Amino acid sequence: MGTVIIFGLVSILSLIGLITAAKNKNILGFVFGAISFALFGWFTIMTVIHSGYPTFT
């Protein structure tokens, strides 16, 4: 159940990197940020759907 938390945090951090790369007009950083955001965001959504949200108990 901890994987959904880790995937979610990585997805949020890659979104921040994507926005920063767009502000700095860094094309390669923007591409890697977009790919990692899409990939880890997909992993997060699919893990929540398949395993459910962690309950912290």
N, C-alpha and C positions, 0 to 999 in steps of 0.2 A: 504494500500500500504506500510505501514511501516513494515509489517511483513516480507517482502522479505529482507529488510535491516537487520532486527534483525536476521533472520535465516541465512543470509549470514555471518554476523559477528560471530555468534556462531559457524558456520561451520568452519570459518577460525581459530578461537581460539581452536577448538577441533583438527584441523590439527596440530597446534603448539604443543598442549599437546600430541598428538600422536607421533610426532617426538621426543619430549623431553623424553617421556616414553621409546621409542625405544633406545635412546642413553643411558639412565640409566638402561636399561635391566629390567624395571618394567613391568612384564607380565600383572598384573591386570590393571594397568594404560593404557597399550597398548590396551587391549581388550575394556575397556570403551571408550577410545579415538577413536578406530576404529568404534565402534558401534555408538557413537554420531556423528562422522564425516559422516558416511553413512546415518544416519537418518536425520540429519539437512541439509546435502547436498541434499538429495532427496526432502525434504520439500522446499528448496530454488529453485531447478529446477522446481518442479511442480507448485510452486506459480508463478514463472516467466512465465511459459507456460500458466497457467490458467488466471492470472490476468494482466500480462504484467509487464514491468519494470516501477518503479515510475518515474514521470517526474519532480518532485520537483517544481510544480507551485502552 
